[in-house]
Amino acid sequence: MRFVDEAVIRVKAGEGGDGCVSFRREKYVPKGGPNGGDGGNGGSVFLFGKENLQTLADLEYRHSYQAERGRHGMGKNRHGRKGQDVRVPVPLGTDAFDSETGAKLGEVLEHGQELVVARGGKGGKGNARFATSTKQSPRDSTPGEAGKERQLKLVLRLVADIGFVGLPNAGKSTLLAALTRANPKVASYPFTTLTPNLGVMRTKDCRFTIADMPGIIEGAHQGKGLGLRFLRHIERTRMLVFVIDAAEGHPDQDYGRLCDEIRQYKQEILDRPRIVALNKLDLLSAEPPELALDAPGIWISALNRTGVEKLQAMIDKAFPK
């Protein structure tokens, strides 16, 4: 299925049912009291998290969701039934915004979590609610309230334990395949990865979800090369692994460029634990040089798996418990 990380949908909650005006009508009770029931509340529209979803693509084919209205109240103090809710499945990491005001309504981060995005209208009151000692035969009732209607903008930011960050063609997808059972597209040209890939790395005691992010280019924080859409996917990762193409000859500069793009996008992301994986060791003709980095580094070859087990151990040790 095609990866889609933004979608716009229309949601409408159900109207509340009207309250009823009714009086007791019994053979030996000529002046029965009021017994009109309340209307039922309208159904609401919820987003709910579904862990096996990784894209908002399904929402491209259905743009409108409407909950059921509440049923009207009835005589004999029978209240109307509540309208049925509508639940829209979304992948974990989905943010919901009111597209007209830009206000953030909430986020869905866990499987089964529900977020109400349009609340149903309250049911109206039947005339039984208006009876008093001085007003014993009220003909008053209230109509049901309208349900909330709005247009939503949904934005997906992947939820992963570890995010791979690198320039195009640094070998991130090859490393993901080496560490996990993921099978991402791998080729020797830039921008093979145009959407994030997910994989699961298992150690003796832990299980980590890894997201291989599309390559970040200079100016990504300004939106170049779909940079903003790529960068936002690292926001919910708990740890970063910078994958650097050491064969290019300037790994320290490449690492600095990546940090600078992230810093200009959102400084606090760099406060998380990070490791620098200096990749393509197999292409170096001489001993790898010593580098002055502000994070732990390791020389690896994702292609022939040199240093991959050591990198796995470093991740296991440095990951925030």
N, C-alpha and C positions, 0 to 999 in steps of 0.2 A: 504494500500500500504506500502511496506517495506521502512523503513527510510534509505536513502542514503545521506551522506553529502560530498562525493567526487566523481567527475566524470572527465573523460578525453574524449574530443571530437576533431574532426578535422573540421576546417572551411576553406572554400575557397570562396573568393569574385570573382565576375564576371570580365572578361576581358573587357576593353573598345573596342567599335567598331572602325573599321578603317575609316579614312577619305576617301572621294570619289574624284576621278579625273573625271570631266565632263565639257562639254562646251555647251553653248546655241546652239541649232540647230533649227533655224527658217527660214522660206521660204525666207524672205526678209532681213535676217541678216546673210550674208555669213560668217562673222568672229565674231561670238558671243563670249562673254567673258566667263571666268570660272564660273561654278555654282555648283561645287561639295560641298556637305554638310559635316558637321562634324559627326563623330561617336558618339554614345551615351555612357555615362559612364556605367561602369559595376555596377551591384547591390552589396550592402554591406551586411555583416552579423552582426546582432545585438543580444545582449541579452536584454530581457525586463522583468521587474518585474511583477509577477502575485501573488497577495496577498493570493489566496486560495491554492497555492502550498506550501508544507512543506518539500519537499524532492526532490532530484535530480534523483530519481529512473527512470523517463522516459528516461533520457539520457543514461541509461545502454543498452537500446534496439535500440537506433539509435546513431551511433558514428560519422556520417559525415553529414555536412550541406554545401551546395553549392548554391551560389546566381547565378542569370542569367547574361550572358554576355550582353554587350550593342550591339545594332544593328548597322550595318555599315551605313555610310552616303550615300546619294543618290543624283542623279542629281536634277536640279531645286532648288538648295539650301535647300534640305530637309535633316534635321538632323536625325540621327538614334535615335530610342527610347532608353531610359535608361533601363538597366536591372532591373528586379524585385529584391528587397531586400528580405532577409530571416531573420525572427525574431524568436529567440529561447526562449521560456518561461522558466523562472527560479524563484525559491522562493526568497522572500526578504531576504537579508543578504548574497547574493552570491558574492564571490570574484572571479575574473578571472585573471589567470596567463598564461604567455607564458611558456609552459612546457619545452621548450628547453633552454630558457635563464633564467627562473625563474622570469622575470620581471612582476610586477603587472600591469595589464592593466586598472583596475578600479573595481568598486563594484556597485551592484544594491541593493538599500535600500528602494525604494519607489515603490508603485504600478504604473505601466505604465512607469516607468523610462527606458530609453534605453541607452545601452552602445555599441558603435561600437567596434567590436573585429577583423574585417577584412574589410578593406575599398576597394571598387571597383576601378578598374583601370580607368583612364581618357580616354575619347574617343579621337581618333586621329583627326587631322585637315584636312578638305577638301581643294582642290586647290583654292577655292574662297578666302581662307584666305591668300594666297601668292601673290595675284595680287597687282602690284604696277604700278606707272606711266611709269616705264621703262620695266616692265615685265608683259605684259598684257595677256599672254596666258601661265601661269605656269602649269606645269604638276607635280608639287610637291604635296605631301600629307604625312601624318604621320600615322603610325599604332596605334591602341589602346594600352594602357599600360596594363600590367598584373595586375590582382587583387591579393591582399594579401592572402597568404595561411599560416596557422599556426596550431599547435596543442595546445589546451587549457587545462589547469587544472582548474576545477571549485571546489571551496571550500565553503561550506555553513556554515555560522555562524549565528545562529538564531537571529532575531531582536525581542526583547521583552522588556517591561518596567521593569519587575522585574524577577530576577533569583533566584530560590531556590538552595541553596548549602548545602550539607551535606555529611556525611559518608554513606555508604550503610546501608539500613534498619533503617534510622533515622525517617522515616515517612513522607517524602516529598510528595509522591504521595497521601497519605491519606489527607494531609493538602491541596494539590491542589484541591482534590475533595471537601473538606469542604468549600473552598473559592470560587470555581468556579463550573461550570457545566461540567467540564471535567470528563472523566471516565477512568482514567489510570488504568493499571494493578496493583493490590495491593496484596501483600502476605508477610508473616512473614519470609522471607529469603533474604539474601543479593543479590544485583544486579537484583532485579525484574525489575527495570527500566534500560534498556540497551540503550535506545535512549531518547532524550528529549521529554517531553510531554508539550503541550500548553493548557492553559485555559484562560478564560476572567473573571476577577473580576469586578463587578460593584458596585460603591458606589452611594450616592445621586447625586454627581456632576461629577464623573469621571468614566472612563473605563480603566482598566489596563490589559495588556497582561502579563501573568505569564508563565515562562518556568521552568519546573521541570527537573533539570539536573540529569543525572546518578550519582550515588555515587562516590565521590572522595576518592581514597585511598592514603596512604603514597607513595611518589615517583611518583605521577601523573604528576608533572611538567617535569619528565624525560620520560614520556610516559608509565609508568606502568599502567596496567589495562585499556588501551586505554585512559589514562589520558589526553594526549594532545588533542585528538579529543573531549573529554568531556569539558575540560577547555576552549577551544576556543568559546564554545557557550555562555559563560557568558561575552564575550568581549563587546557585543553590548547591554547588559542590562544596564539600568540607575540606578538601585538600587538592592541591594542584601539582601535576607533574609536567614540567616544561620539557618538551622533546625537541632537541636541537640537532640540526644537521651539522655534525662536526666536520664532515668532509668539505664543506664550503669554505673552511679556512678562517672564519671569524666567529666562533661560537659564543664568545663573551659578548660581542656586539649584538648578535642576534638575540641573545637572552635579554640584554638591556633594552632592545627595541620592543620586545614582547611585554616586558614589565612596564615600560613607559605607556604603551597603548592601554594596558589594563588600569594603570594608575590614573590616566586621564578619563577613563570610563567610570571607574568606581574604586577609589583608593583602598577601601577597607577589604577588598578581595585579596590584596597582597598581604594582609595580616594573617592569613591562613597558613598552615604548614605547607611547604613546597619542597620539591626535589627536582634537580636538573638532570635529565637523562641525556647524555651526550652520545648521540646515535651515529651509526654508520662507521663504527670503529674498523670494520673490515675493509673500508676504502682508504684508510690512512696508510701512507707509505713509510711513516716514521713513528717513533714512540709518541703517544699523545702528550701534549704539553700540559703543564700545571696551570690552572686557571684560578683567578681570584674571584670567587662568586659569593654572594650573600646567602647562599642556601647549599645544603649538601648536594654533591654532584657525583655521578657515576658514569663511566664510559661503558657503552654497550653496543652490540650489534643486534638489532631486532630481527634482522634477516636470518642470521645463523645462531641466534639465541645466546650469544656471548654476553655474560653479565646479567641476563634476564632474571635468573633465580636470585642473585644478590639484590637487584632492584626490587623484586617482590618482597624480600625480607626487609629492605629499607622502608618500603611503604607500610608494611605490617607494623613496624616499630614506631614510625613517625605519625601514623594516623591518629587523630585525636579520639581518645577513648571516652 
